[in-house]
């Protein structure tokens, strides 16, 4: 008997796999957190910040420069407080600088 190949979307695959479903939910949660605090972050920094992994009560932001990281470090107490008022149990924000290598 021959199997038919059919394609499925990433969301369908994630829904069928508990591990992928969990990773998808964490990625969406991280994106939602960044959207929630975006208004507290200077607009000129927005392009430098991406949502990163969530590890328990710790949330990571991926930033493209040391300068953006330094500014976010100053803002982190306000960001944490705002996230808690929105219902997220976040006790720490980690910042990871990811500098693009020139090709």
Secondary structure, DSSP 8 states (H G I E B T S, - for coil): ---------HHHHHHH-HHHHHHHHHHHHHHHHHHHHGGGS-GGGGGGEEEEEEETTEEEEEES-HHHHHHHHHHHHHHHHHHHHTT----EEEEEE------
